[in-house]
């Protein structure tokens, strides 16, 4: 069936998670898929030299362990940890009420 792997898993863009029904083209790599929309956005970011900088803190890739990219923003491992801490604290505060 089109849009599924041999194991029956739905094929989606590994970056934006859109299905094959939501996009025009999907390119398969050895361990991931990328859609035409994410390809265009990442290409634009590369041209602007933004790809390897966190949109939250502005740190470049060489100043952090890793940077993850979505279709419109990039975030480093340090900012993800900070966000996780905030969510944990807010969850604890709600649970205490």
N, C-alpha and C positions, 0 to 999 in steps of 0.2 A: 504494500500500500504506500502511496506517495505521502511523504511527511512523517514517516515512521522509520525507525531503525529496524534491523533484522530481529531484534528482541521485542519489537512492538512499542518502544518508547517514542513519544512524540518528538519530532525534531524541532528545535527552537534555536534562535540566536543565543549564543552563550553570554552575550553582553546585555542585551535589552530584554531577553526572554520572549520576544514576539515569535508567534508560530508561523509556519510557512503560509498560512492563510492571510496573515496580516502584512506581509512584505512582498516585494517583487522578486528578489533574488537572495539566495543563501549560499555562501561559500563554505565548503567543508575543509577543515584542517585535520591533522592527525588526531587531535583530542578535543576539538572545539569547532563551533560554527559561528560565522559572522554574517549579518545581513547587510544589504546594500545601504541601509540608513546609517548603521553604525560605522560601516566602512567610510562613508562620506563624512561623518562627524569626526572620526578619528583622523582622517586625512586632513581635514580643515584644522584640527588641533595641532597636528604635526607642522603644518605650514605656519601656524602662529607660534610655534615653539612652546605650546602649552601642555603637550601630552605628558611630559615628565615632571609636572608640578602639581601639588595638591591645591585644589580650589578652596579648601578650608583655611589652611595655614600658610600656603604659598611656598612650602619647602620643596626643593628640587629632589628628584629621585635619588641623587647621590647622598642626600642628607637623611634619608629614612631607609627602613628595611624594604618596604614595597609600596607601590601605588596601584590602586585599583581604578579602573575606568568604567564609567557607564556611558550612555549615549550623549549626555550633556555635561557631565562633571567627573572630576577625579578626586580621590581621597586617599590619604596615606594611612599606613598602619597605626601611627600615633593618634591621628584624629579619630580613627575607628575605635580605638581603645577608649579614648575620651568620651565618645558618644555612648559606648557600651556602659561606662561608669555612670554617666548621667541617667541612662535608662534604668540601670540597677537601683540607683538612689531614689529616683522617682517612683519606681515600683515598690520599694520598701516603704516610702512615705505614704503611699496610697494604702498599703496593707496595714499600716499602723492606725489608720483612721477608723 
